[in-house]
Amino acid sequence: MPDRRTVACDFVNIQRTVNKELIINSTSTEVEIALLEDKLLVELNKEKTNNEFAVGDIYLGRIKKIMPGLNAAFVDVGYDKDAFLHYLDLGPQVQSLLKYIRHSQSNNGNALTISDFELETDIQKTGKITQVLKPNMNILVQIAKEPISTKGPRVTSEIAFAGRYLVLIPFSDKISVSQKIKSADERNRLKRLITSIKPKNCGIIIRTVAENKLVADLDSDLRNLFKKWELITTKLSTARPPQKIIGEIDRTSAILRDALNESFNNIIVNDPVIYEDIRSYIQRISPDKVQIVKLHTAKVPVFDQYGVDKQIKNSFGKIVTIKSGTYLVIEHTEALHVIDINSGHRVNQDQNQETNALEVNLEAATEVARQLRLRDMGGIIVIDFIDMTQGMNRRKLFEKLRDEMKRDRAKHSILPPSKFGLVQITRQRVRPEMNVQILEKCPVCDGSGEIRPTVLLTDDIENNLSFLIREQNEKNLTLIVHPFVYAFLTRGLFNYRWKWWRKFGQFITLGKKNSYHFLEYHLYNRNGDEIKL
């Protein structure tokens, strides 16, 4: 089975117990899903309520154009840009799939179960796409990569249904076991069980979490997956391209399906409908953990209650600071990301430069692994760690980064540090990179970058005082300003306060507040109530 399929469906067991929490914030337009590990935000997903073309969705498409030079085809699935289908993504059993589609959509409309279907010969890995596909041909495809930037979705015709313990692949008879299951006896046991229960002409990938599971659990998961295929066969007879045949489960359920284990101790959601959906889903896949689902009913927003918003503000942006003073500078392009490690003010005078560099790099490696997951950065990532001269220390850094990246479910590859201190990582990208705007609009200039002349500030204050005293007959006014402005207004013997006493015949109480921006001021009456102007 190709590595793409194995890694995408096979996630690593974390040896150390990690306290996981899922915080779900539902709004009218999207659902935000935050995954916390030991109270630290490590993943952030945003799912639009009307999201189309999500990874895992299955469409009946039509071949629009064959590109022999690319050995690929463009498929109309209803998106603005045609989907891209490469020869290597056809899957070895594509001829069987095409034959099944033709039969399902033929005039006789007779239903044909996959168990009764006669498979075609597998295509060669080195073949040409023109030998398999023709323009205007109908084909069943699955979204492998969501539309990113100006590109359309990338699709595959090697259909796969991922479940809790198994992955079902129609038109194949191969049984594969996750390489993370090391015990030979357990691998053989799982193979024997699946061989006895799997439908004919269906391949199975046994996932890591299936280790030591009972046959009843595996059989239930397999039945649910096969029902999805049966739903497709039912819809195929009347479907016309481009048409969505079946959708993948939502991101919340996908995260639960792939990551839920004994270390999950809280799932907090602020929407009653989603709360009931999640309880029902967990009841099916893990009944003993239903009690961890909790409905957030407090008036405080759920992301504020659990500190998620604050972590988002601290974790996104060009510069990310670690508590010790070390900071990361992160720059992005479409397919390349560069991360520069800086020690900041962290320097231990009792240690030499090499030891200091190692400590900073090891601490930064943890944050780098977190940032890759949090921002869902894909493509090529180049990390400029602080230079270290000793090969042993470079190996320690490589092992630390590799251990931290074990929690990352995305397919990735890490190269050891070069002699220049650079580490290169390639990471699978199936969705657009998570980008959160953390900069807020300036309340002084309203985002324009320009403010009123500062020399007019005192005139504005004086005009408002004149109106309140002479027109509104206000007494005992209090003026609160920025500390710098306060110092300016009270400077010298004949200051502005003395000037206003001469002009208006009453004393103006002055105060200062550090939280005000430079040109901000507020006026209060004798009762301490703010006067809105």
DAGIMO-V582193 format. One record per pair of residues at least 4 apart in sequence whose ideal C-beta (glycine too) atoms are under 8 Angstrom apart, sorted by the first residue. I is the first residue (numbers start at 1). J is the second residue. If there is no record, write none. Layout:
BEGIN
i->{I I}
j->{J J}
END
This chain:
BEGIN
i->{1 1 1 1 1 1 2 3 3 4 4 5 5 5 5 5 5 6 6 6 6 6 7 7 8 8 9 9 9 9 9 10 10 10 10 10 10 11 11 11 11 11 11 12 12 12 12 12 13 13 13 13 14 14 14 14 17 17 18 18 18 18 19 19 19 19 19 20 20 20 20 20 20 20 20 21 21 21 21 21 21 21 21 21 22 22 22 22 22 22 22 22 22 22 22 23 23 23 23 23 23 23 23 23 24 24 24 24 24 24 24 24 24 24 24 24 24 25 25 25 25 25 25 25 25 25 26 26 26 26 26 26 27 27 28 29 29 30 30 30 30 31 31 31 31 31 31 31 31 32 32 32 32 33 33 33 33 33 33 33 33 34 34 34 34 34 34 34 35 35 35 35 35 35 35 36 36 36 36 36 37 37 39 40 40 41 41 41 41 41 42 42 42 42 43 43 43 43 44 44 44 44 45 45 45 46 47 47 47 47 47 52 52 52 52 53 53 53 53 53 53 53 54 54 54 54 54 55 55 55 55 55 55 55 56 56 56 56 56 56 56 57 57 57 57 57 57 58 58 58 58 58 58 58 58 58 58 59 59 59 59 59 59 59 59 59 59 59 59 60 60 60 60 60 60 60 60 60 60 60 61 61 61 61 61 61 61 61 61 61 61 62 62 62 62 62 62 62 62 63 63 63 63 63 63 63 63 63 63 63 64 64 64 64 64 64 65 65 65 65 66 66 66 66 66 66 67 67 67 67 67 68 68 68 70 71 71 71 71 72 72 72 72 72 73 73 73 74 74 74 74 74 75 75 75 75 75 75 75 76 76 76 76 77 77 77 77 77 77 77 77 78 78 78 79 79 79 79 80 81 81 81 81 82 83 83 83 83 83 83 84 84 84 84 84 85 85 85 85 85 85 85 85 86 86 86 87 87 87 87 88 89 89 89 89 89 89 90 90 90 90 90 90 90 90 91 91 91 91 91 92 92 92 92 92 93 93 93 93 93 93 93 93 94 94 94 94 94 95 95 95 95 95 95 96 96 96 96 96 97 97 97 97 97 97 97 98 98 98 98 99 99 100 100 100 100 100 101 101 101 101 101 102 103 104 104 104 104 105 105 105 105 109 111 111 112 112 112 113 113 114 114 114 114 114 114 114 114 115 115 115 117 117 119 119 123 123 123 127 127 128 129 133 133 138 139 140 140 140 140 140 141 141 141 142 142 142 142 142 142 143 143 143 143 144 144 144 144 144 145 145 145 145 145 146 146 146 146 147 147 147 147 148 148 148 149 149 158 159 159 160 160 160 160 161 161 161 161 161 161 162 162 162 163 163 163 163 163 163 163 164 164 164 164 164 165 165 165 165 165 165 165 165 166 166 166 166 166 166 166 166 166 166 167 167 167 167 168 168 168 168 168 168 168 168 169 169 169 169 169 170 170 170 170 171 171 171 172 172 172 173 173 173 173 174 174 175 175 175 175 175 175 175 176 176 176 176 177 177 177 177 177 177 178 178 178 178 178 180 181 181 181 181 181 181 181 183 183 184 185 186 186 186 187 188 189 190 190 190 190 190 191 191 192 193 193 193 194 194 194 194 194 197 197 197 197 198 198 198 199 202 202 204 206 209 209 210 210 213 213 214 215 216 217 218 219 220 221 222 223 224 224 225 226 227 228 228 229 230 231 231 232 232 232 233 235 235 235 236 239 239 248 249 249 249 250 251 252 252 252 253 253 253 253 254 255 256 256 256 256 256 256 257 258 259 259 260 260 260 260 260 264 264 265 266 266 267 267 267 267 267 268 268 268 268 268 269 269 269 269 269 269 269 269 270 270 270 270 271 272 272 273 274 275 275 275 276 277 278 278 279 279 279 280 281 282 282 282 282 282 282 283 283 286 296 296 298 298 300 300 301 301 302 302 303 303 303 304 304 304 307 308 309 310 311 312 312 312 313 314 314 315 315 315 315 316 316 316 316 316 316 316 317 317 318 318 318 319 319 319 319 320 320 320 320 320 321 321 321 321 322 322 322 322 322 322 324 324 324 325 325 325 325 326 326 326 326 326 326 326 326 326 327 327 328 328 328 328 328 328 328 328 329 329 329 330 330 330 330 330 331 331 331 331 332 332 332 332 333 334 335 335 336 336 336 336 337 337 337 337 337 338 338 338 338 339 339 339 339 339 339 340 341 341 341 341 341 341 341 341 343 343 343 343 343 346 346 347 348 348 348 351 351 351 352 353 354 354 354 354 354 355 356 357 357 357 357 357 358 358 358 358 358 359 360 360 361 361 361 361 361 362 362 362 362 363 364 364 365 365 365 365 365 365 366 366 366 367 368 368 368 368 369 369 369 369 369 369 370 370 371 371 372 372 372 372 372 372 372 372 373 373 373 374 375 375 375 376 376 376 376 376 376 377 377 377 377 378 378 378 378 378 378 379 379 379 380 380 380 381 381 381 381 382 382 382 382 383 383 383 383 384 384 385 385 385 385 385 386 387 387 388 388 388 388 388 389 390 391 392 393 394 394 394 395 395 396 397 397 397 398 398 398 398 398 399 400 401 401 401 402 402 405 405 405 408 408 410 410 410 410 411 411 412 412 412 412 413 413 414 414 414 415 415 415 416 417 417 417 418 418 418 429 441 441 442 442 442 443 443 444 444 444 444 444 445 445 445 451 452 452 452 454 454 455 456 457 457 457 457 458 458 458 459 460 461 461 461 462 462 462 463 464 464 464 465 465 465 465 465 465 465 466 466 466 466 467 467 467 468 468 468 468 468 469 469 469 469 469 470 474 474 474 475 475 476 476 476 476 477 477 477 477 477 477 477 477 478 478 478 478 478 478 478 478 479 479 479 479 479 479 479 480 480 480 480 480 480 480 480 480 481 481 481 481 481 481 481 481 481 481 482 482 482 482 482 482 482 482 482 482 483 483 483 483 484 484 485 485 485 485 485 486 486 486 486 487 488 489 489 489 489 490 490 490 490 491 493 494 494 495 496 497 497 497 497 498 499 500 500 501 501 501 501 504 516 516 516 522 523 523 523 524 524 524 524 525 525}
j->{5 6 174 176 203 205 6 7 411 8 411 9 158 160 167 169 205 10 176 178 179 205 411 428 411 428 160 162 167 205 207 178 179 180 205 207 208 207 208 209 258 259 409 180 208 406 407 409 180 208 209 261 18 263 406 407 262 263 37 38 263 407 37 38 39 263 265 35 36 37 259 261 263 264 265 35 36 39 264 265 266 267 268 306 33 34 35 36 252 255 256 264 266 267 268 33 34 36 268 269 302 303 306 308 31 32 33 34 252 267 268 269 270 271 274 278 302 31 32 33 34 270 301 302 303 308 31 32 269 270 271 274 31 32 49 48 49 46 47 48 49 46 47 49 250 251 252 271 274 44 45 46 303 43 44 45 46 47 251 252 255 41 43 44 45 303 306 308 41 42 43 44 45 255 259 40 41 42 306 308 42 407 307 311 370 308 311 312 315 374 370 373 374 407 255 373 374 376 312 374 434 436 251 255 434 434 51 54 250 251 252 57 78 79 244 57 77 79 143 146 147 153 143 146 247 248 251 143 144 145 146 248 430 431 142 143 162 247 248 249 254 142 143 244 246 247 248 140 141 142 143 159 232 244 245 246 247 77 78 140 141 142 143 155 241 242 243 244 245 101 138 139 140 236 239 240 241 242 243 245 75 76 77 83 138 139 140 141 155 241 242 75 76 136 137 138 139 241 242 73 74 75 76 133 134 135 136 137 138 139 73 74 75 76 82 135 73 74 82 135 73 129 130 133 134 135 71 72 73 74 129 128 129 130 86 86 87 128 129 84 85 86 87 129 85 129 133 82 83 84 85 152 82 83 84 85 139 141 155 82 83 241 242 82 83 141 143 153 155 241 242 242 243 244 83 147 152 153 152 147 150 151 152 152 141 143 152 153 154 155 151 152 153 154 155 89 90 139 141 154 155 156 157 90 129 154 127 128 129 132 125 144 154 155 156 157 158 94 123 129 132 133 156 157 158 97 156 157 158 159 122 123 125 158 172 97 119 120 122 158 170 171 172 98 123 132 157 158 99 120 121 122 123 132 100 117 119 120 171 101 139 140 157 159 170 171 102 132 137 139 103 120 104 112 114 117 171 105 138 139 140 236 106 112 112 233 236 237 138 236 237 239 237 233 237 116 117 233 117 233 170 171 199 200 201 202 229 233 199 200 201 171 201 171 201 127 131 132 131 132 132 133 137 139 241 157 157 159 232 236 245 155 156 157 155 156 157 158 159 160 153 154 155 248 153 154 155 156 430 153 154 429 430 431 153 430 431 432 151 152 153 432 429 431 432 334 432 169 169 170 167 168 169 205 167 168 169 225 228 229 167 257 258 167 168 221 222 224 225 257 207 209 221 257 285 206 207 209 210 213 217 218 221 194 204 205 206 207 210 218 221 222 225 204 205 207 225 202 203 204 222 225 226 228 229 174 202 203 204 205 201 202 203 229 201 202 203 201 202 203 200 201 202 203 203 204 191 194 195 198 203 204 206 203 204 205 206 181 187 190 191 205 206 205 206 207 208 210 208 186 187 190 206 208 210 211 187 211 188 189 190 211 212 191 192 193 194 206 210 211 218 195 206 196 197 215 218 198 204 206 218 222 215 218 219 222 202 204 222 226 226 229 222 210 213 261 217 218 217 218 218 219 220 221 222 223 224 225 226 227 228 284 229 230 231 232 246 233 234 235 246 236 245 246 237 239 245 246 245 243 245 254 253 254 257 254 255 256 274 278 257 277 278 281 258 259 260 267 278 281 282 285 285 409 264 409 264 282 285 286 289 289 292 292 292 294 278 282 292 293 294 294 295 296 302 306 274 275 278 293 294 295 296 302 295 296 301 302 275 276 295 277 278 279 293 295 280 281 282 293 283 290 293 284 285 286 287 289 290 292 293 287 290 290 302 305 302 305 304 305 305 309 306 308 308 309 312 308 309 310 311 312 313 314 315 316 436 438 438 320 321 320 370 371 374 320 374 375 435 436 437 438 438 439 329 330 331 327 328 329 330 327 328 330 367 371 325 326 327 344 326 327 328 363 364 367 344 346 363 343 344 345 346 341 342 343 344 346 360 363 364 367 342 344 339 340 341 342 364 367 368 371 339 340 342 337 338 339 340 371 337 338 339 340 336 337 377 433 337 379 379 380 379 380 381 382 377 379 380 381 382 381 382 383 384 368 371 381 382 383 384 384 360 361 364 368 383 384 385 386 347 356 357 360 386 356 360 356 355 356 359 355 356 359 356 357 358 388 389 390 393 359 360 361 386 387 388 393 362 388 393 396 397 363 364 386 365 385 386 388 397 366 396 397 400 367 368 385 369 385 397 400 401 404 370 400 404 371 372 383 401 404 373 401 404 405 407 408 374 404 375 377 376 377 381 405 408 412 425 427 407 408 410 434 433 434 435 410 429 431 432 433 434 381 427 429 433 410 427 428 429 430 433 426 427 429 424 425 426 424 425 426 427 422 423 424 425 422 423 424 425 421 422 397 417 421 422 423 421 420 421 393 394 397 417 421 393 394 395 396 397 398 416 417 399 416 400 401 417 423 402 414 416 417 423 403 404 405 414 423 406 414 412 414 425 412 427 427 428 429 430 427 428 425 426 427 428 425 426 423 424 425 423 424 425 423 421 422 423 422 423 424 433 446 447 446 447 449 517 520 451 517 518 519 520 449 450 451 519 456 457 519 518 519 459 460 461 485 519 521 462 489 496 463 464 465 479 521 466 500 503 467 468 523 533 469 477 479 500 504 508 523 470 471 503 504 471 472 533 472 474 477 523 531 473 474 477 504 506 504 525 526 531 506 526 506 509 525 526 506 508 509 523 524 525 526 531 508 509 510 511 523 524 525 528 508 509 510 511 521 522 523 510 511 512 513 516 521 522 523 524 485 486 489 510 511 512 513 516 520 521 486 512 513 514 516 517 518 519 520 521 487 512 513 514 488 518 489 512 518 519 521 490 510 511 512 491 496 495 496 497 510 495 496 497 510 495 498 498 499 499 500 501 507 508 510 502 503 504 508 505 506 507 508 508 520 521 522 530 530 531 533 528 529 530 531 529 531}
END
